[in-house]
Amino acid sequence: MIRLTLKRPPAVPLEAEVLSPSLLAGLSHTEICGLHLYHGKRRMRVDEFFDVEGERSSTVDITGDLRRVRWLGRGMTDGTLTIHGSAGMHLGARMKGGRIEVFGNADDWVGAEMTNGLVRIHGHAGGQIGGAYRGSLRGMKNGTIIVEGTAGLEVGLRMRRGTIVIGGRVRDFCGLQMKGGTIILLDGAEIRTGAWMNRGTILSLRSLKLLPTFRFACYDNPTFIGVHARFLKPLGIRLPHAPTEGSWARYCGDFCVPGKGEIFIWHPAAAPEPAVSEL
């Protein structure tokens, strides 16, 4: 295992894309210490900001206040990156495999344009999770992102495939211009959910204020939701899907595109009336 401990929070954003398990796995302790980071315009060694322990391992632990440390795990293909503290922007951007776990919060662009792997945030996260960078037509193409807390604007912006699960409330434009994939909202979202979505699926366990360009289709319990439920269960996330528990209201849209997206809103089964004993 490789352990990195931040000596002091950077005064300006620290570009740390070299801190990826895929890259560190083949390096000695001396080589890791000598890697270069960019602190603003200044090029600095890793050991100027981090205490380094271990070498030649694809398991990396980083501890400290990393809110100004950007690009951690960028493009990683395998291995495990664990962060004890909050992470900065572009965490796991364009990652191709492996696992990132953050015991804290994360900033914007978590898992942006990723193609595989798992990112799990145990706190809150910013906006554009799994999204496409400005000027790009496609966001995440596969993989899984789980945020246990709240999330910001434009979650799943132009995502193509993959799964995003948000445990807390999500801000505006969730699923903006979605082209595929699945977003699961355990506590709902604010306004303009699914705006201009072409394809893809949004599931919400709470009621949503939908745009008028979405139309109600039916109540259903589709099989694919059960598949998602079985996939998420080992990760500690329960997604109801049995007909005895309730049903999903299906809405189609966004018809101003026109789009072929779907938004499902959970409606739990009504509780049975309590029995009344006869006197």
C-alpha positions as CSV (number, residue, x, y, z in Angstrom):
1,M,0.0,0.0,0.0
2,I,1.1,3.6,-0.7
3,R,0.1,6.2,1.9
4,L,0.2,9.9,1.1
5,T,-0.4,12.5,3.9
6,L,-0.9,16.1,3.0
7,K,1.5,18.3,4.9
8,R,-0.4,21.6,4.4
9,P,-3.4,22.7,2.3
10,P,-2.2,24.3,-0.9
11,A,-2.7,28.1,-1.2
12,V,-4.0,27.8,-4.8
13,P,-5.3,24.7,-6.7
14,L,-2.8,21.9,-6.9
15,E,-2.9,19.8,-10.1
16,A,-2.3,16.2,-9.0
17,E,-3.3,14.0,-11.9
18,V,-0.1,11.9,-11.3
19,L,-1.6,10.6,-8.0
20,S,-3.3,7.7,-9.7
21,P,-3.0,4.0,-8.7
22,S,-2.3,3.0,-12.3
23,L,0.8,5.2,-12.4
24,L,2.1,4.7,-8.9
25,A,1.8,0.9,-9.0
26,G,5.1,0.6,-10.9
27,L,7.1,3.3,-9.1
28,S,9.6,3.1,-6.2
29,H,9.4,5.3,-3.2
30,T,12.0,7.7,-4.6
31,E,10.3,7.9,-8.0
32,I,6.9,8.7,-6.3
33,C,8.5,11.5,-4.3
34,G,10.1,12.9,-7.4
35,L,6.8,13.1,-9.5
36,H,5.8,16.6,-10.3
37,L,2.6,18.5,-9.4
38,Y,1.6,22.0,-10.4
39,H,0.8,24.5,-7.7
40,G,-0.6,27.3,-9.7
41,K,2.2,27.9,-12.3
42,R,4.9,26.4,-10.2
43,R,6.1,22.9,-10.8
44,M,6.8,21.1,-7.4
45,R,7.7,17.6,-6.3
46,V,5.1,15.3,-4.6
47,D,7.2,15.2,-1.4
48,E,7.0,18.9,-1.0
49,F,3.3,18.6,-0.3
50,F,2.9,15.0,0.9
51,D,4.6,12.6,3.3
52,V,5.0,9.4,1.3
53,E,5.1,5.8,2.6
54,G,5.3,2.6,0.6
55,E,5.9,1.9,-3.1
56,R,4.9,-0.3,-6.1
57,S,1.3,-0.8,-5.1
58,S,-2.0,-0.2,-6.8
59,T,-3.7,0.5,-3.5
60,V,-3.3,4.2,-2.6
61,D,-4.5,6.0,0.5
62,I,-4.5,9.8,0.7
63,T,-5.2,11.7,3.9
64,G,-5.8,15.5,4.4
65,D,-7.8,18.5,3.4
66,L,-7.7,18.0,-0.4
67,R,-10.4,20.4,-1.4
68,R,-7.9,22.4,-3.5
69,V,-6.2,19.2,-5.0
70,R,-7.6,18.5,-8.4
71,W,-7.6,15.6,-10.9
72,L,-7.0,12.9,-8.3
73,G,-7.4,9.5,-10.0
74,R,-7.6,11.0,-13.5
75,G,-7.7,8.4,-16.2
76,M,-6.9,5.5,-13.8
77,T,-7.4,2.0,-15.3
78,D,-7.2,-0.2,-12.2
79,G,-6.4,-0.2,-8.5
80,T,-8.0,1.4,-5.5
81,L,-7.8,5.1,-4.4
82,T,-9.1,5.9,-0.9
83,I,-9.3,9.5,0.2
84,H,-9.7,10.4,3.9
85,G,-10.9,13.9,3.7
86,S,-12.6,16.1,1.0
87,A,-11.5,16.0,-2.6
88,G,-11.2,18.8,-5.2
89,M,-12.6,19.1,-8.7
90,H,-12.3,16.5,-11.4
91,L,-12.0,13.5,-9.1
92,G,-11.8,10.3,-11.3
93,A,-12.3,12.3,-14.5
94,R,-12.0,10.0,-17.6
95,M,-11.2,7.0,-15.4
96,K,-11.3,3.7,-17.2
97,G,-11.4,1.2,-14.3
98,G,-10.7,0.7,-10.6
99,R,-12.3,2.1,-7.5
100,I,-12.3,5.5,-5.8
101,E,-13.8,6.0,-2.3
102,V,-13.9,9.3,-0.5
103,F,-14.7,9.6,3.2
104,G,-15.6,13.2,2.9
105,N,-17.1,15.6,0.3
106,A,-16.1,16.1,-3.4
107,D,-16.2,19.1,-5.7
108,D,-17.6,19.5,-9.2
109,W,-17.0,17.1,-12.2
110,V,-16.8,13.8,-10.2
111,G,-16.3,11.0,-12.8
112,A,-16.6,13.4,-15.7
113,E,-16.5,11.4,-19.0
114,M,-15.5,8.2,-17.2
115,T,-15.7,5.0,-19.2
116,N,-15.7,2.4,-16.4
117,G,-14.9,1.9,-12.7
118,L,-16.7,2.8,-9.4
119,V,-16.6,6.1,-7.5
120,R,-18.2,6.4,-4.1
121,I,-18.5,9.6,-2.1
122,H,-19.6,9.2,1.5
123,G,-20.4,12.9,1.8
124,H,-21.8,15.6,-0.5
125,A,-20.7,16.4,-4.1
126,G,-20.8,19.3,-6.5
127,G,-22.3,19.6,-9.9
128,Q,-21.8,18.0,-13.3
129,I,-21.3,14.5,-11.8
130,G,-20.5,12.1,-14.6
131,G,-21.0,14.9,-17.1
132,A,-19.5,16.1,-20.3
133,Y,-17.0,18.9,-20.4
134,R,-18.0,22.1,-22.1
135,G,-17.9,21.5,-25.8
136,S,-18.1,17.7,-25.5
137,L,-21.1,15.9,-26.7
138,R,-20.9,12.9,-24.4
139,G,-20.5,12.5,-20.6
140,M,-19.8,9.2,-18.8
141,K,-20.0,6.2,-21.0
142,N,-20.0,3.4,-18.4
143,G,-19.2,2.8,-14.7
144,T,-21.0,3.7,-11.4
145,I,-21.0,6.8,-9.3
146,I,-22.5,6.8,-5.8
147,V,-22.9,10.0,-3.7
148,E,-24.5,9.4,-0.3
149,G,-25.2,13.1,0.3
150,T,-26.5,15.9,-1.8
151,A,-25.4,16.9,-5.3
152,G,-25.2,20.1,-7.3
153,L,-26.3,21.2,-10.8
154,E,-26.4,19.2,-14.0
155,V,-25.9,15.7,-12.6
156,G,-25.4,13.3,-15.5
157,L,-25.0,16.1,-18.1
158,R,-25.1,14.4,-21.5
159,M,-24.2,11.0,-20.0
160,R,-24.3,8.1,-22.5
161,R,-24.3,5.0,-20.3
162,G,-23.6,4.0,-16.7
163,T,-25.3,4.5,-13.4
164,I,-25.4,7.5,-11.0
165,V,-27.0,7.1,-7.5
166,I,-27.5,10.2,-5.3
167,G,-28.7,9.7,-1.8
168,G,-29.6,13.3,-0.9
169,R,-31.4,16.1,-2.7
170,V,-30.1,17.1,-6.1
171,R,-30.2,20.6,-7.6
172,D,-31.6,21.8,-10.9
173,F,-31.1,20.3,-14.4
174,C,-30.5,16.7,-13.2
175,G,-30.1,14.6,-16.4
176,L,-29.7,17.6,-18.7
177,Q,-29.4,16.4,-22.3
178,M,-29.1,12.7,-21.2
179,K,-28.3,10.4,-24.1
180,G,-28.5,7.1,-22.1
181,G,-27.7,5.5,-18.8
182,T,-29.5,5.6,-15.4
183,I,-29.8,8.2,-12.7
184,I,-31.3,7.1,-9.4
185,L,-32.5,9.8,-7.0
186,L,-33.1,8.5,-3.5
187,D,-34.3,11.9,-2.2
188,G,-35.6,13.6,-5.3
189,A,-34.4,16.7,-7.1
190,E,-35.3,20.4,-7.5
191,I,-36.6,21.7,-10.9
192,R,-36.0,21.0,-14.6
193,T,-35.2,17.3,-14.1
194,G,-34.6,15.6,-17.4
195,A,-34.5,18.8,-19.5
196,W,-33.8,18.1,-23.2
197,M,-33.1,14.4,-22.4
198,N,-32.9,12.3,-25.6
199,R,-32.7,8.9,-24.0
200,G,-31.9,7.4,-20.7
201,T,-33.8,6.7,-17.4
202,I,-34.2,8.7,-14.2
203,L,-35.7,6.9,-11.2
204,S,-36.8,9.0,-8.2
205,L,-38.1,7.7,-4.8
206,R,-39.6,11.1,-4.1
207,S,-42.0,13.2,-6.1
208,L,-40.6,15.5,-8.8
209,K,-41.9,18.8,-10.3
210,L,-41.7,17.8,-13.9
211,L,-41.5,20.0,-17.0
212,P,-44.7,20.2,-19.0
213,T,-43.0,18.5,-21.9
214,F,-43.1,15.2,-20.1
215,R,-46.3,13.1,-20.4
216,F,-47.6,10.4,-18.0
217,A,-47.6,6.9,-19.6
218,C,-48.6,4.3,-17.1
219,Y,-47.9,2.7,-13.7
220,D,-45.4,-0.1,-14.0
221,N,-42.9,-2.4,-12.3
222,P,-40.4,-3.0,-15.1
223,T,-37.9,-5.8,-14.8
224,F,-34.8,-3.7,-15.4
225,I,-35.5,-1.9,-12.0
226,G,-35.1,-5.2,-10.3
227,V,-31.8,-5.7,-12.1
228,H,-30.6,-2.4,-10.7
229,A,-31.8,-3.3,-7.2
230,R,-29.8,-6.5,-7.2
231,F,-26.7,-4.7,-8.5
232,L,-27.0,-2.0,-5.8
233,K,-27.9,-4.3,-2.9
234,P,-24.2,-5.4,-2.2
235,L,-23.3,-1.7,-2.1
236,G,-25.8,-1.1,0.7
237,I,-28.4,0.7,-1.4
238,R,-32.0,-0.6,-1.4
239,L,-34.2,0.2,-4.4
240,P,-37.8,-0.9,-4.1
241,H,-39.3,-2.8,-7.0
242,A,-41.7,-5.5,-5.9
243,P,-45.4,-5.0,-6.8
244,T,-46.3,-5.6,-3.2
245,E,-44.3,-2.6,-2.2
246,G,-45.8,-0.2,-4.7
247,S,-45.4,0.9,-8.3
248,W,-43.6,3.3,-10.5
249,A,-45.3,6.1,-12.4
250,R,-43.7,6.3,-15.9
251,Y,-43.3,9.6,-17.7
252,C,-41.9,10.0,-21.2
253,G,-40.0,13.0,-22.7
254,D,-38.5,15.5,-23.1
255,F,-40.9,16.1,-26.1
256,C,-39.5,19.5,-26.9
257,V,-36.3,17.7,-28.3
258,P,-38.2,15.4,-29.1
259,G,-36.8,12.8,-26.8
260,K,-37.3,9.2,-25.8
261,G,-36.3,9.4,-22.2
262,E,-38.1,8.0,-19.2
263,I,-38.7,9.3,-15.7
264,F,-40.0,6.9,-13.1
265,I,-41.4,8.2,-9.8
266,W,-42.0,5.7,-7.0
267,H,-45.5,5.4,-5.4
268,P,-45.5,3.1,-2.4
269,A,-48.4,0.9,-1.8
270,A,-51.1,2.3,0.5
271,A,-50.8,1.0,4.1
272,P,-53.7,-1.3,5.0
273,E,-56.4,0.0,7.3
274,P,-55.8,-1.0,10.9
275,A,-58.2,-3.7,12.1
276,V,-61.0,-2.5,14.4
277,S,-62.2,-5.0,16.9
278,E,-65.9,-5.4,17.4
279,L,-67.2,-4.8,20.9
